[in-house]
Amino acid sequence: MVDISTPHFLELLHIISGGERYAYYTEMHFDQAIINHQSHLEAFIGPPRPNVIVQLGGSNPETMAQAAKILQDQGYAEVNINVGCPSKAVQHGQFGAILMKSPDVVANVLSAMQNAAASIPITVKCRLGVDQLDSFEFLHDFVHTVNSTSRPLPHLIVHARKCLLRGLSPKQNRSIPPLMYDRVYELSEKFPELPMTINGGFDNTDKISMALDRVDGCMIGRKVMDNPLFLQNMDRDIYQIPEHEIKSTASIISEYIGKNKA
C-alpha cells in the first residue's frame, strides 16, 4: 500500500508480532526507482528480511528484470509484480491493474525477471478483472497465460474484486466493486498446483480462518493499516500463541521508539 507500508510501518509490524508467521509487503516501488536508489536501498525500502516481499510496478521486461536482480543481489528474499493497483499515475505508466488487459506483457515481464533473479521467487498480485474484462473465463485465461512461462508461478495473490479504471477513484476501487470470494476459490480449484492467496475485505479472524480452509493464504491490508494490533488477534486465534507471549502496547511503543532512536 503506497504511503502506508513504509519501512517504519513494517518495522512496527515486526515488533508487534515477531518471528516469520506473516509475510509483509512493501509499498509498490517503480522499477526505475529501485535502479536509481540501488546504492541505498535499505534506507529507501527497508532492510532485507526473509519474510519481506518487495512489490514492484512496471511493464518493461528489461528494467523490471534489472530491478529484480538488484534486489536479489542485495539480499531481498522475494519480489512481487503488482498487477492490481488502480491509481491514475500507474495507468499512465502502463502498469498496475491496466496490465491485466495485456497478459502476454505480464508473462514476458515475469519471464525476464525469473531469468535475471533466478535465486528468489517472483510472484504476481492481480484482481479478478479490469473494466468489462471481468468474466471467470478472462481471469482463467489471464492466469493460464502468466503461469505458462518456463518457470511456473510460485505464488499468486488475487484481490477478490475487479477494478474499474474509469469512473472510480483508487479508494472507491477498494470498496465499491463487489467482493467475489467464490471466484478465487474456483480459480484455485482450476490451478491446484499454484499456491494462491486471497485478498479483500478480511477484517476478523473467523473470516480469515474460513478462507485458509479454501486457499493457501489470506492477505490483510486495510484492517492492519487501521489497527496494527490486529496482528495479535491473529496470533491468538489462528496461531494459538499463548497470552504471556503477546507483547503489551507499552512494550511495543518502547521498543519502536528505541529502534528509531538507534
SETORRO-392386 format. One line per field, with one value per residue (C-alpha): residue in one letter; x, y, z. Coordinates in nm, 2 decimals. Layout:
<atoms>
resn = A_...
px = X_...
py = Y_...
pz = Z_...
</atoms>
This chain:
<atoms>
resn = M_V_D_I_S_T_P_H_F_L_E_L_L_H_I_I_S_G_G_E_R_Y_A_Y_Y_T_E_M_H_F_D_Q_A_I_I_N_H_Q_S_H_L_E_A_F_I_G_P_P_R_P_N_V_I_V_Q_L_G_G_S_N_P_E_T_M_A_Q_A_A_K_I_L_Q_D_Q_G_Y_A_E_V_N_I_N_V_G_C_P_S_K_A_V_Q_H_G_Q_F_G_A_I_L_M_K_S_P_D_V_V_A_N_V_L_S_A_M_Q_N_A_A_A_S_I_P_I_T_V_K_C_R_L_G_V_D_Q_L_D_S_F_E_F_L_H_D_F_V_H_T_V_N_S_T_S_R_P_L_P_H_L_I_V_H_A_R_K_C_L_L_R_G_L_S_P_K_Q_N_R_S_I_P_P_L_M_Y_D_R_V_Y_E_L_S_E_K_F_P_E_L_P_M_T_I_N_G_G_F_D_N_T_D_K_I_S_M_A_L_D_R_V_D_G_C_M_I_G_R_K_V_M_D_N_P_L_F_L_Q_N_M_D_R_D_I_Y_Q_I_P_E_H_E_I_K_S_T_A_S_I_I_S_E_Y_I_G_K_N_K_A
px = 0.00_0.16_0.25_0.13_0.36_0.67_0.99_0.88_0.54_0.69_0.93_0.63_0.46_0.77_0.78_0.41_0.44_0.79_0.91_0.81_0.44_0.34_0.48_0.50_0.48_0.65_0.49_0.48_0.80_0.86_1.13_1.33_1.32_1.49_1.75_1.81_1.82_2.03_2.32_2.10_1.81_1.78_1.71_1.46_1.26_1.39_1.63_1.62_1.43_1.32_0.95_0.95_0.84_0.93_0.64_0.74_0.54_0.65_0.58_0.93_1.08_1.44_1.40_1.19_1.45_1.73_1.54_1.47_1.84_1.94_1.70_1.82_2.19_2.13_1.96_1.59_1.40_1.11_0.97_0.60_0.47_0.17_-0.10_-0.38_-0.31_-0.58_-0.42_-0.42_-0.04_0.00_-0.24_-0.04_0.27_0.10_0.14_-0.07_-0.42_-0.43_-0.17_-0.45_-0.56_-0.22_-0.15_0.13_0.31_0.29_0.42_0.71_0.79_0.77_0.99_1.26_1.26_1.28_1.58_1.75_1.68_1.67_1.75_1.44_1.06_0.89_0.52_0.22_-0.07_-0.38_-0.75_-1.05_-1.06_-1.05_-1.33_-1.55_-1.30_-1.44_-1.56_-1.42_-1.30_-1.10_-0.95_-0.87_-0.70_-0.50_-0.36_-0.30_-0.10_0.10_0.16_0.29_0.65_0.94_0.93_0.57_0.45_0.54_0.25_-0.04_-0.23_-0.58_-0.78_-1.13_-1.27_-1.24_-1.10_-1.28_-1.02_-1.27_-1.54_-1.40_-1.12_-0.84_-1.02_-1.35_-1.19_-1.11_-1.47_-1.73_-1.67_-1.83_-1.62_-1.64_-1.46_-1.61_-1.44_-1.10_-1.18_-1.29_-0.97_-0.77_-0.95_-0.87_-0.50_-0.44_-0.06_-0.04_-0.02_-0.29_-0.37_-0.70_-0.72_-1.00_-1.23_-1.09_-1.15_-1.19_-1.02_-1.33_-1.34_-0.96_-0.98_-1.26_-1.05_-0.75_-0.96_-1.00_-0.67_-0.31_-0.30_-0.50_-0.37_-0.49_-0.44_-0.68_-0.76_-0.39_-0.34_-0.62_-0.53_-0.18_-0.25_-0.50_-0.19_-0.21_-0.57_-0.44_-0.16_-0.41_-0.69_-0.51_-0.16_-0.27_0.01_-0.02_-0.12_0.21_0.40_0.18_0.35_0.19_0.12_0.36_0.64_0.57_0.59_0.91_1.08_0.97_1.10_1.43_1.48_1.41_1.65_1.92
py = 0.00_0.32_0.56_0.30_0.00_0.22_0.09_0.24_0.08_-0.26_-0.22_-0.16_-0.48_-0.68_-0.55_-0.63_-0.99_-1.12_-1.43_-1.51_-1.60_-1.33_-1.21_-0.83_-0.64_-0.31_-0.03_-0.07_0.08_0.16_-0.05_0.26_0.38_0.06_0.11_0.48_0.41_0.09_0.25_0.30_0.05_-0.02_0.35_0.35_0.03_-0.11_-0.38_-0.73_-0.98_-1.34_-1.25_-0.91_-0.91_-0.61_-0.51_-0.38_-0.19_-0.18_-0.31_-0.31_-0.65_-0.52_-0.27_-0.49_-0.77_-0.52_-0.41_-0.78_-0.87_-0.57_-0.67_-1.03_-0.94_-0.71_-0.99_-0.93_-1.26_-1.22_-0.98_-0.93_-0.78_-0.56_-0.61_-0.48_-0.11_0.12_0.46_0.70_0.75_0.38_0.37_0.64_0.43_0.13_-0.09_-0.19_-0.31_-0.20_-0.47_-0.73_-0.63_-0.75_-1.09_-1.16_-0.85_-0.97_-1.31_-1.15_-0.94_-1.24_-1.45_-1.18_-1.13_-1.50_-1.53_-1.23_-1.32_-1.70_-1.74_-1.58_-1.62_-1.38_-1.36_-1.18_-0.99_-0.93_-0.86_-1.06_-0.85_-0.49_-0.28_-0.50_-0.78_-0.94_-1.29_-1.60_-1.71_-1.40_-1.45_-1.81_-1.73_-1.45_-1.68_-1.96_-1.72_-1.57_-1.92_-2.06_-1.92_-2.16_-2.14_-2.15_-1.90_-1.99_-1.79_-1.58_-1.33_-1.24_-0.94_-1.07_-0.76_-0.64_-0.29_-0.01_0.22_0.48_0.62_0.51_0.65_0.42_0.45_0.35_0.06_-0.08_-0.10_-0.05_-0.34_-0.64_-0.90_-1.24_-1.48_-1.78_-1.68_-1.70_-2.04_-2.17_-2.04_-2.22_-2.54_-2.49_-2.44_-2.69_-2.68_-2.30_-2.17_-1.90_-1.62_-1.44_-1.06_-0.82_-0.73_-0.97_-0.79_-1.07_-1.39_-1.61_-1.50_-1.54_-1.90_-1.99_-1.86_-2.06_-2.37_-2.30_-2.14_-2.13_-1.78_-1.47_-1.12_-0.85_-0.49_-0.22_-0.39_-0.40_-0.05_0.08_-0.14_-0.28_-0.47_-0.69_-0.90_-1.00_-1.12_-1.35_-1.46_-1.57_-1.71_-1.86_-1.95_-2.01_-1.80_-1.81_-1.48_-1.45_-1.43_-1.14_-0.81_-0.52_-0.19_-0.02_-0.26_-0.23_0.15_0.14_-0.10_0.10_0.43_0.26_0.13_0.46_0.64_0.39
pz = 0.00_-0.12_0.17_0.42_0.42_0.46_0.62_0.95_0.94_0.85_1.14_1.37_1.25_1.31_1.67_1.73_1.60_1.58_1.40_1.05_1.09_0.85_0.51_0.49_0.16_0.09_-0.09_-0.46_-0.60_-0.97_-1.13_-1.22_-0.86_-0.74_-1.01_-0.92_-0.54_-0.56_-0.36_-0.06_-0.09_0.29_0.35_0.06_0.12_0.45_0.53_0.37_0.58_0.50_0.53_0.35_-0.01_-0.23_-0.46_-0.80_-1.06_-1.43_-1.77_-1.94_-1.91_-1.93_-1.64_-1.43_-1.47_-1.38_-1.06_-0.96_-1.00_-0.79_-0.51_-0.53_-0.52_-0.22_-0.02_-0.06_-0.04_-0.28_-0.54_-0.63_-0.95_-0.88_-1.15_-0.93_-0.84_-0.99_-0.94_-1.24_-1.21_-1.26_-1.55_-1.73_-1.68_-1.83_-1.52_-1.23_-1.29_-1.65_-1.73_-1.68_-2.03_-2.16_-2.01_-2.27_-2.14_-1.78_-1.89_-2.07_-1.76_-1.53_-1.75_-1.78_-1.40_-1.34_-1.57_-1.41_-1.05_-1.06_-0.69_-0.54_-0.60_-0.84_-0.77_-0.91_-0.74_-0.96_-0.95_-1.07_-1.38_-1.51_-1.66_-1.87_-1.88_-1.57_-1.66_-1.50_-1.84_-1.87_-1.53_-1.60_-1.93_-1.77_-1.50_-1.76_-1.98_-1.69_-1.55_-1.88_-1.85_-1.83_-1.45_-1.33_-1.08_-0.72_-0.58_-0.70_-0.48_-0.60_-0.48_-0.50_-0.67_-1.02_-1.09_-1.27_-1.42_-1.53_-1.30_-0.97_-0.76_-0.62_-0.28_-0.43_-0.61_-0.27_-0.17_-0.44_-0.68_-0.50_-0.34_-0.51_-0.30_-0.47_-0.79_-0.62_-0.47_-0.81_-0.97_-0.70_-0.79_-1.16_-1.08_-0.79_-0.84_-0.80_-0.44_-0.41_-0.16_-0.14_-0.06_0.01_0.30_0.56_0.89_1.15_1.24_1.17_0.81_0.78_0.92_0.67_0.38_0.49_0.46_0.09_-0.02_0.08_0.23_0.32_0.27_0.51_0.42_0.54_0.87_0.97_0.84_1.06_1.36_1.35_1.68_1.48_1.42_1.79_1.73_1.46_1.69_1.95_1.73_1.43_1.57_1.93_2.07_2.45_2.61_2.80_2.47_2.34_2.38_2.57_2.39_2.63_2.54_2.17_2.19_2.39_2.15_1.85_2.00_2.09_1.74_1.58_1.82_1.72
</atoms>
